[in-house]
Amino acid sequence: MSQQPIFGVERVEVKDIRLPQQLTRAMAAEAEAAREARAKVVAAEGEQKASRALKEAADVIQANPVALQLRHLQALNSIAYVSSFFFRKEPLNSFRHFRAEHNSTIVFPVPVEMFGAFMKKDN
């Protein structure tokens, strides 16, 4: 005849687990690699969306040449807006100030047709 156990285990509680440092580093490296992989996927998806938008814009501009002129005017308006914050009495120093603070090159979009008069050779 077998005897019934006198006691029973109701629950087990783990209070402190210490993983070896090497295992902790490996887990952290794996988590970092997973985060970097997700970031690359998100960046690639963003680039895909941007390239689709650029293609659509190119199609619109190709179908409507006036759209390019409007885009040019929009760019000039943006330049004028930003420049109004940086232009001072001395324009050249304003450009130097802007470039020094923003580490950038300022490009003024100008239609090629405007340079036609300068490009003509005197015969």
Stockholm file with secondary structure:
# STOCKHOLM 1.0

chainA/1-123         MSQQPIFGVERVEVKDIRLPQQLTRAMAAEAEAAREARAKVVAAEGEQKASRALKEAADVIQANPVALQLRHLQALNSIAYVSSFFFRKEPLNSFRHFRAEHNSTIVFPVPVEMFGAFMKKDN
#=GR chainA/1-123 SS CCCCCSCCCCCCCCCCCCCCHHHHHHHHHHHHHHHHHHHHHHHHHHHHHHHHHHHHHHHHHHHCHHHHHHHHHHHHHHHHHHHHHHCCSSHHHHHHHHHHHHTCCCCCCCCGGGGHHHHCCCC
#=GC SS_cons         CCCCCSCCCCCCCCCCCCCCHHHHHHHHHHHHHHHHHHHHHHHHHHHHHHHHHHHHHHHHHHHCHHHHHHHHHHHHHHHHHHHHHHCCSSHHHHHHHHHHHHTCCCCCCCCGGGGHHHHCCCC
//
